[in-house]
Amino acid sequence: MWILFFIGSLQAAPLPYQQLPDLLTTNGEWRKSQSLIEAADARRGVLKRSFLPTVMARAGRESFTLGPGNARTQNYATLEASINVYNGGRDKFLDKAREASYAAGMADSDDVRRHVLSRTRDLWNAWRHHHEAVKILTETLKQNEVHLKAAEKRVRAGLTTEADTLDFRQYALELEQELAREEEEVDDHGKLLAAVLGLAELPSLPVSPNHAHDDTLLSEPFSADAHPKTRAVLADAETLKANSTRSNRWWTPRVDVYGALTHYSDRQQFFDTNSQREDMAVGAMVTVPLFDGGEARRETRALEHTRRGEELYAVQLKRELAAEHEKAIVHVKLTHNLLHKAAESKKLAERYMTVTLSEYQRGVKTSPDVREANERLANTRLGEAQTQWDHETARANLMGLLGK
């Protein structure tokens, strides 16, 4: 209940990027993985349960006739109990297989969490990027309107021709088209983000802080062995190993101790008195499989081949994960450097815009020069926003590999 209250309280407030991991509890894919863990956990402990007795009771009442005799109605009942005292170690290996299946489920759930969180971060970063693009295009459109009015004033003063105003009007139409596309992207990514997080209404976007310097993130230790994909594959291999050993012990005997108490009706066993129709038995039974047509041996070989394949895949997977981690670090460093260069480029574009406007007012520059400077500044700002998006996406990828 408190989770629903917590989620509801966020819907009227900004959604910080750092808060995304706390909201995954409403995601259906992650909740499914939790249910699968609970299912695997419910199957554990089979070795302890194998020492518990099996008890069965049957009771009934029937009407019958014996030969030419009169019809009669009598009760009958049976109570049986048995305990398996030896099963050739098969229960032990079944227990190991289920423990390994539980470990695989835990690893799969961790991998699902990373996948969902990575997708959520990607959607959030895209959502933020398109918000920024809308802001840039809106500001550029307003600035173009200012320049259009200035051009119209110059036309009325006879200092230039109508062609200058047409240039600004055409650029306005281009900006409006691009702005409409970006607004649609904001809406689409917002709806997808709300769906992934299970929110009925998307919160507002918080003010974006300056980009993070990734010294700490880049120095985080990484272990391919500890990655959930590797753990899941190795756990599957352990499950196959335990099942293979269990299958290979098909020939071992089974020993059961049993007891039974039975009360027959006359139809089942005819005696003169009720006490003569009551039987009691206590005993032990040994069951020895002698031949199964070679089926168990073939199953054992199949499981061993599959296990070997999983182990080989785990080796390959660890190599690829290590390479992916190295690549992620390089990409974070690269985009971080590019982001600084984009900021420098934006400063130059802003300076170029200022100088162009100054020269335009002195009659040195023309309206097309102003339009070109405004477009250059807009493209530079959009380029910086794209680089910021690339950098945050790179960081999110690295965080996913590290399990952050």
N, C-alpha and C positions, 0 to 999 in steps of 0.2 A: 504493500500500500504506500509506504514511504517513497518507493521508487517512482510511482505514478505521480505523487505530489512533487517530487524533485524534478521530473520531466516537465510537468505542467508549469512549474515556476520558471523554467528556462524559456518557455515559448514566448514570453513577453519581454525577454531580455536578449542582449547580444549572445552569440554562440562563439566563445573563444576556441581557437584551434587546439589549445592544450586540454580542453575539456572533452574532446571527442572520445578518448578511450573509456570515459565513465558512462557514456551513453550507449554502449554496444549491447547492454543487457536486454534491449528491446528488439534487437535484430533477430529475425527468424532463423537465419542460417546458423548463427552462433548458438541460439537456444536449441536448435536441432542437435548440434554437436554435444551439448550438455546432456541432452536426453540419451544419446547413444552411450555416453560415459556411464550414466546411471544404469543403463541396460547391461553394459559389460560388468559393472560392479555387482549387479544382482546375481551374476553367474559365478562369482568368485566363491572360494571356500568349499569346493566340491570334495576335496580330500577329507575334510572334517565331517562333512555330511555323509560320506560313504560308510562311516562307522555307526551311523544311526540305524535302528531297526526299521524294517518295513512291516507294517501291520495292516491286515485286511480283515474285515468282518463281513459276513453275508448272513442274512436272515430272511425267512419267508414263511408263508402259511399257504397250504395247498389242500385242495379237495381231490380225492382220488378213490378208485376202486381197485381191489386186487382180485383178479379172476372173477368168479361168480359172487364174491362177497359183497357186502353192503358198502355204500359210499361212506367215507369218513373224511374228516378235516383235521389236519395236524400241523404243528409248527416244525420248522427245521432251522438250524443255525450252524455257522462255522466261524471260528476265530483262529487266524493264522498269523504267525510272526516269524520273521527270518532276519538274520544278521550276516552280512558278508564279512568274513574274517580275513580273506586273502583273495586278491584279484590280480595277481601277477604284476603289481606295480602300475597297472593301467590307470587307476584313479589318481595316482601321484602325477603322472604325466598329463592327464587331463586337467588337473589343477594348475600345472605349469603353463599349459596352453591358454587357459583362461586368464591367468595372471598376465601373460604376455599380450593377450588381446586387450586387456584393460589398459596396459601401458601404451599400446598402439592407439587406443581411443583417446587417451590423455594427450598424446602427441598430435593426433589429428585435430583435436579441439584447439590446441595451441596454434596449429597452422591455420585453422579456420579463423581464429581471432585475428591473427596477423593479416590474413587476406582481407577480411572485412574492414579492419582498421585502415589498411593500406588503401582500399577502395574509397573509404569514407574521407580520408585525407586528400586523395586525388580529387574527389568531387568538391571538397571544401576549397582547395587551392584553385580549382577551375572557377568555382563560384566567385571567389574573391577576385580572381584575375578579370573576369568579365565585368564585375562591378567596377573595377578600376578603369577598364576600357570605356565603359559608359561615362564615367566621370571625365575622362580625358576628352572624349568626343564631344560631350556636352559643353565643356569649357572651350574647346576649339571652335565649336559652332557659334558660341556667344562672341568669341573674339572675331570670327569672320563677319558676324553681323555688325560689329563695331567698324571693321574695315570697310564693309559695304556702305555704311552710312557716310563714312569719310569720303569714299569714292563718289557717292551721289552728290555730296556737297561740292566736290571739286568739279563735277560735271556742270552743276548749276552755275559755278563761278567761271565756267568756260576754260578751265585749266586742263581738262582731259576729255575723252569721248566716252560714249555709253559702253564701249567695249570693255572698259575697266570694270564696270558694275556687273556685266554679264559673266566675267571671270569669277567674281565672288559668288554670284548666284548659282553658277554651276557647281562650284566647290561646296556650297551649302547643301545642294541636293545630294552630292556624293556623301557628305558627312551624315545627312539624315538617313540615307540607306544603310550605311555602316552602323549607325547608332541603333537602328531598328533591329538589325541582326544581333548586335551585342545584347540588347535588352531581352531578346528571345533566348539567348544563351543563358543569361542570368536566371530567367524564369525556369528554363529546362533543368539546369543544374541544381537550382534550389529545390525543385520538386523531387528530383532524384535523391538529393541529400536527405530531404525529409522522409522519403520512403525508406531509405536504408536505415535511418535512425529511429524509424517508427514514430515520427512526430506528426501530429495532426496539423500543425501550423509551423512554418519555418521561422526561427528567430531572426532578428536583424543581424547584419554583419557588423562586428566590432571594428573600431579604428585599428588599422593594421600597423603594428609596431615596425621599427627598423628591422631589417633582416638580421638573423642570428649569425654570429661568427662561430664556426663549427669546430673550434679547437677541441672541445670536450668530446663531441660526437665522433670526430675523426680518430680520437685516441681510444675509443671504447674497444675492449677486447672482443674478438669474434672467434667462435668455435663451430666449425662445420659439424662436429660430432654432436653438439648440443642443439643443433637446429631441429625443429620439430619434424621436418620432412625426413631427415636422416634417422631420427629416433623412431618414427613410424615404420620405416622400412626395416630397420633392425629388429623392432618388436615383432613385425610380421614374420621375419626369419626365425625368431625364437618360437613363435607359435607353430610354424611348420616343423621345426626341429622336434618339439614336444609331441606333436601329432604323429610324426614319423616314427619316433621311438615307441609310442603307444601302439601304433599299427603293427610294428615289428614284433610286439610281444603277444601276438594273437594266440600262440600255442601254449601260453602259460596256463596252469589250472586255476580254477575258481573254487573256493571252499566257502560253503554257507552252513550256518547252524540254524535249525528251524524248529518250531513247535506248533502244534495244532490241537484244537479242541473242537469236536464236532458232535452235534446232536442231530440224528437222522429222523426222518419220518418213516413210517412203515413201508412206504413205496420205495424208499432208497435202500433200506436195510431192515428186514422184518425180524422182530424179536417179540417175545411175549410181554416184556415190561419196558417202561421208559428208560430205566437205568441201563438196560442192555443195549439201547440204541445210542449210547454216548461213548465216543472214542477219544482217546488222548494219545498224542504222538510227540516225541522229542527225538531229534536226530541230527546228523551232519551229512552233507552231500558234497561230493567232489565232482566237478565238471571239467573234463579234459578235451579241448578241441583237438581232433586228430588230422583233419585235412579240410581245406577250404578251397581247393582248386587253384591255389596260388594267388588268389585275389589280394590277400593282405600283403604279400611280398611285392606285388606290382604297385599297390597303393603306396607302400613305403618308398619304393624307388621314385615314384612320381613326386611325392612330397619332398624327398631329398633333392631332386633336380630343381624343383621350384624354390626350395630354400637357398640353394647355391645361387640361383639367379637373383634372388633378393639381395644376397650378400655382395654379389658383384655390382649390382645396381647401386648399393649403398656406397661403395668405393667411388664409383663414377659420380654419384650425386655430391659427395663431399668435395671432389675436385672442382665441380662446376660451381658449388656454393662459394668455395674459397675464391675462385676467379671472379664470381659475381660481386663478392664483397670488395675485392681490389678495384674492380671497375666502378663500383658505386662511390668509393672514396675519391677516385680520380675525377669522376663526374661532378661530385660536390665541390671539389677544389676548383675545377674548371669553371663551373657556373658562378662560383663565388667571385672569381677574378673577372669574369665577363660582366658581372653585375656592377663592379666598381668602374669598369670601362664604360658601361652604359650610362652610369651616373655622370661621368666626365663628359661623355658625348652630349648628354642633355644640357649640361651647363654651357657647352659651346653653342648648342642650338638656341638656348635662351639668349645668350649674348648676341648671336647673329640676328635674332628677332629684334632685339633692342636697337642694334646699330641700323638695321634696315628701316625700322620705323623712324628713327632719327633722320636718316638720309631721305626718306620719303617726304617728311615734313619740309625738308629743305629743297625738295624738288629734284634730288639726285637720283632717287629710286622711283620706279613706277609701281602702279597697282599690282601687276603680275609679280613683281619682285616681293611685294608684301605678302601676296597670296602664297608664293612659293616658300617664303620664310615661315609662314604660319603652318603650312603643310609639313615642312621639314621638322618643325618643333613637335607637331602632333605625332609624326611617324617615329621621331626619336623617343618621345614619351611612351608610345605604344611598344616600341622595341624594348625599352627598359622594363615595362610591365611584363612583356613576354619572357625576358631573361629572368625576372623575379619569379615568374611561374615555373620556369625550367629549374631554377635553383631550389625552390620549395619542393618540387616534384622529386628532384634528386635527393634531397634531404629525407623526404618521406620514404623513398625506396631504401635508403641506408638504415633508417630507423626500423623499417620492417624487417630487414635482415638481422638487425641486432635485437629484435624483440622489444623495442621501445614503444 
